[in-house]
Amino acid sequence: MNDRPLNTIYVETRQRPPFWIRVLVTGVFNLVGLMLAGWLGLIDYNDEFQVLLVGGLLLALINMVLRPVLMLLSLPFIIVTFGFFILVVSAFTLWLTAEIVPDLDLFGFWKTIGAVIVVSIANFALGGIFRDFTERPKTERIDFR
């Protein structure tokens, strides 16, 4: 049977790592997404790993610092378009990254949207797989007396 007392609740919480660790981990996820987008012909990085590394880290930093502000400012457009404007905001952050990082080239609006979708899917998949490594699970016990 269950050996837990009736007046006790166990809650699992997650502890977020420091900001720079989240940037590094998300940068690696972005690197994988950018690599996939390059293999699909949506972006060009001249087959240089350094370009992907810098691009992934910079995209992670831009997404953590600038993207929340852009999302807040574009909230009316996001509501009116039922969330599709989020792709435009993400495309803007990818475009900004490509403007800063030399040798990272985009091929137009629709291929940039495709690259954003590929990078987002990679982030979603890898973030789910490695969630326990990036956010440490912690079980808390609450006693009622």
C-alpha positions as a Markdown table, in Angstrom:
| # | Residue | x | y | z |
|---|---|---|---|---|
| 1 | Met | 0.0 | 0.0 | 0.0 |
| 2 | Asn | 0.9 | 3.6 | 0.2 |
| 3 | Asp | 3.2 | 4.4 | 3.1 |
| 4 | Arg | 2.7 | 8.2 | 2.9 |
| 5 | Pro | 0.7 | 9.9 | 5.7 |
| 6 | Leu | -2.7 | 11.4 | 4.7 |
| 7 | Asn | -1.7 | 14.9 | 6.0 |
| 8 | Thr | 1.3 | 15.2 | 3.7 |
| 9 | Ile | 1.5 | 16.5 | 0.1 |
| 10 | Tyr | 4.6 | 16.0 | -2.1 |
| 11 | Val | 5.1 | 18.7 | -4.7 |
| 12 | Glu | 7.7 | 18.6 | -7.5 |
| 13 | Thr | 9.2 | 21.9 | -8.4 |
| 14 | Arg | 12.0 | 22.8 | -10.7 |
| 15 | Gln | 14.9 | 25.1 | -10.0 |
| 16 | Arg | 16.0 | 27.3 | -12.9 |
| 17 | Pro | 19.7 | 27.4 | -13.5 |
| 18 | Pro | 21.6 | 30.8 | -13.7 |
| 19 | Phe | 21.1 | 33.0 | -16.7 |
| 20 | Trp | 24.5 | 32.2 | -18.4 |
| 21 | Ile | 23.9 | 28.5 | -18.2 |
| 22 | Arg | 20.4 | 28.9 | -19.8 |
| 23 | Val | 22.1 | 31.0 | -22.6 |
| 24 | Leu | 24.7 | 28.2 | -23.1 |
| 25 | Val | 22.2 | 25.4 | -23.2 |
| 26 | Thr | 19.7 | 27.3 | -25.4 |
| 27 | Gly | 22.7 | 28.3 | -27.6 |
| 28 | Val | 23.5 | 24.6 | -28.2 |
| 29 | Phe | 19.9 | 23.8 | -29.0 |
| 30 | Asn | 19.9 | 26.8 | -31.4 |
| 31 | Leu | 23.1 | 25.5 | -32.9 |
| 32 | Val | 21.4 | 22.2 | -33.7 |
| 33 | Gly | 18.4 | 24.0 | -35.1 |
| 34 | Leu | 20.6 | 26.2 | -37.3 |
| 35 | Met | 22.5 | 23.2 | -38.5 |
| 36 | Leu | 19.3 | 21.5 | -39.5 |
| 37 | Ala | 18.1 | 24.6 | -41.2 |
| 38 | Gly | 21.4 | 24.8 | -43.1 |
| 39 | Trp | 21.1 | 21.2 | -44.2 |
| 40 | Leu | 17.6 | 21.9 | -45.5 |
| 41 | Gly | 18.9 | 24.9 | -47.5 |
| 42 | Leu | 17.0 | 27.5 | -45.5 |
| 43 | Ile | 20.2 | 29.3 | -44.3 |
| 44 | Asp | 23.8 | 29.4 | -45.3 |
| 45 | Tyr | 26.7 | 29.3 | -42.8 |
| 46 | Asn | 29.6 | 28.4 | -45.2 |
| 47 | Asp | 30.1 | 25.0 | -43.5 |
| 48 | Glu | 31.9 | 26.7 | -40.6 |
| 49 | Phe | 31.1 | 25.4 | -37.1 |
| 50 | Gln | 32.2 | 28.7 | -35.5 |
| 51 | Val | 29.5 | 30.5 | -37.4 |
| 52 | Leu | 26.9 | 28.1 | -36.0 |
| 53 | Leu | 28.3 | 28.3 | -32.5 |
| 54 | Val | 28.4 | 32.1 | -32.4 |
| 55 | Gly | 25.0 | 32.3 | -34.2 |
| 56 | Gly | 23.4 | 29.9 | -31.7 |
| 57 | Leu | 24.7 | 31.7 | -28.7 |
| 58 | Leu | 23.8 | 35.1 | -30.0 |
| 59 | Leu | 20.3 | 34.0 | -31.0 |
| 60 | Ala | 19.8 | 32.6 | -27.5 |
| 61 | Leu | 21.0 | 35.8 | -25.9 |
| 62 | Ile | 18.8 | 37.9 | -28.2 |
| 63 | Asn | 15.8 | 35.6 | -27.5 |
| 64 | Met | 16.3 | 35.9 | -23.8 |
| 65 | Val | 16.8 | 39.6 | -23.6 |
| 66 | Leu | 15.1 | 41.3 | -26.6 |
| 67 | Arg | 12.4 | 38.9 | -27.6 |
| 68 | Pro | 10.2 | 39.4 | -24.5 |
| 69 | Val | 10.2 | 43.2 | -25.1 |
| 70 | Leu | 9.3 | 42.6 | -28.8 |
| 71 | Met | 6.5 | 40.2 | -27.8 |
| 72 | Leu | 5.1 | 42.7 | -25.4 |
| 73 | Leu | 5.2 | 45.5 | -28.0 |
| 74 | Ser | 3.6 | 43.4 | -30.7 |
| 75 | Leu | 0.9 | 41.9 | -28.4 |
| 76 | Pro | -2.0 | 43.5 | -30.3 |
| 77 | Phe | -0.7 | 42.0 | -33.6 |
| 78 | Ile | -0.3 | 38.6 | -32.0 |
| 79 | Ile | -3.9 | 38.7 | -30.7 |
| 80 | Val | -5.3 | 39.8 | -34.0 |
| 81 | Thr | -3.4 | 37.2 | -36.0 |
| 82 | Phe | -4.2 | 34.4 | -33.5 |
| 83 | Gly | -0.5 | 34.0 | -32.6 |
| 84 | Phe | 0.9 | 33.8 | -36.1 |
| 85 | Phe | 2.8 | 37.2 | -35.6 |
| 86 | Ile | 5.0 | 35.3 | -33.2 |
| 87 | Leu | 6.7 | 33.8 | -36.3 |
| 88 | Val | 7.4 | 37.3 | -37.6 |
| 89 | Val | 9.0 | 38.3 | -34.2 |
| 90 | Ser | 11.1 | 35.1 | -34.2 |
| 91 | Ala | 12.1 | 35.8 | -37.9 |
| 92 | Phe | 13.2 | 39.3 | -36.8 |
| 93 | Thr | 15.4 | 37.9 | -34.1 |
| 94 | Leu | 16.9 | 35.4 | -36.5 |
| 95 | Trp | 17.4 | 38.2 | -39.1 |
| 96 | Leu | 19.1 | 40.4 | -36.4 |
| 97 | Thr | 21.4 | 37.5 | -35.5 |
| 98 | Ala | 22.3 | 37.0 | -39.2 |
| 99 | Glu | 23.1 | 40.7 | -39.5 |
| 100 | Ile | 25.5 | 40.6 | -36.6 |
| 101 | Val | 27.2 | 37.3 | -37.3 |
| 102 | Pro | 29.3 | 37.3 | -40.4 |
| 103 | Asp | 28.8 | 34.4 | -42.9 |
| 104 | Leu | 25.3 | 33.6 | -41.6 |
| 105 | Asp | 23.1 | 34.3 | -44.5 |
| 106 | Leu | 19.3 | 34.2 | -44.9 |
| 107 | Phe | 17.6 | 33.7 | -48.3 |
| 108 | Gly | 14.4 | 35.8 | -48.0 |
| 109 | Phe | 11.3 | 36.1 | -45.9 |
| 110 | Trp | 9.7 | 32.7 | -46.4 |
| 111 | Lys | 12.9 | 30.7 | -46.0 |
| 112 | Thr | 13.6 | 32.7 | -42.9 |
| 113 | Ile | 10.2 | 31.7 | -41.6 |
| 114 | Gly | 11.0 | 28.1 | -42.4 |
| 115 | Ala | 14.3 | 28.4 | -40.6 |
| 116 | Val | 12.5 | 29.8 | -37.6 |
| 117 | Ile | 10.1 | 26.8 | -37.6 |
| 118 | Val | 13.0 | 24.4 | -37.8 |
| 119 | Val | 15.0 | 26.1 | -35.0 |
| 120 | Ser | 11.8 | 26.2 | -32.9 |
| 121 | Ile | 11.1 | 22.5 | -33.4 |
| 122 | Ala | 14.7 | 21.7 | -32.4 |
| 123 | Asn | 14.5 | 23.9 | -29.3 |
| 124 | Phe | 11.2 | 22.3 | -28.3 |
| 125 | Ala | 12.4 | 18.7 | -28.9 |
| 126 | Leu | 15.8 | 19.1 | -27.3 |
| 127 | Gly | 14.4 | 21.2 | -24.4 |
| 128 | Gly | 11.9 | 18.5 | -23.6 |
| 129 | Ile | 14.5 | 15.7 | -23.8 |
| 130 | Phe | 17.1 | 17.5 | -21.7 |
| 131 | Arg | 14.7 | 19.2 | -19.3 |
| 132 | Asp | 15.9 | 17.3 | -16.2 |
| 133 | Phe | 19.5 | 18.3 | -17.0 |
| 134 | Thr | 18.7 | 22.0 | -17.5 |
| 135 | Glu | 16.2 | 22.4 | -14.7 |
| 136 | Arg | 16.9 | 20.3 | -11.6 |
| 137 | Pro | 13.8 | 18.6 | -10.3 |
| 138 | Lys | 13.2 | 19.0 | -6.5 |
| 139 | Thr | 10.5 | 17.3 | -4.4 |
| 140 | Glu | 9.2 | 19.3 | -1.5 |
| 141 | Arg | 7.2 | 17.9 | 1.3 |
| 142 | Ile | 4.3 | 19.9 | 2.9 |
| 143 | Asp | 2.9 | 18.7 | 6.2 |
| 144 | Phe | -0.5 | 19.7 | 7.4 |
| 145 | Arg | -0.9 | 19.6 | 11.2 |
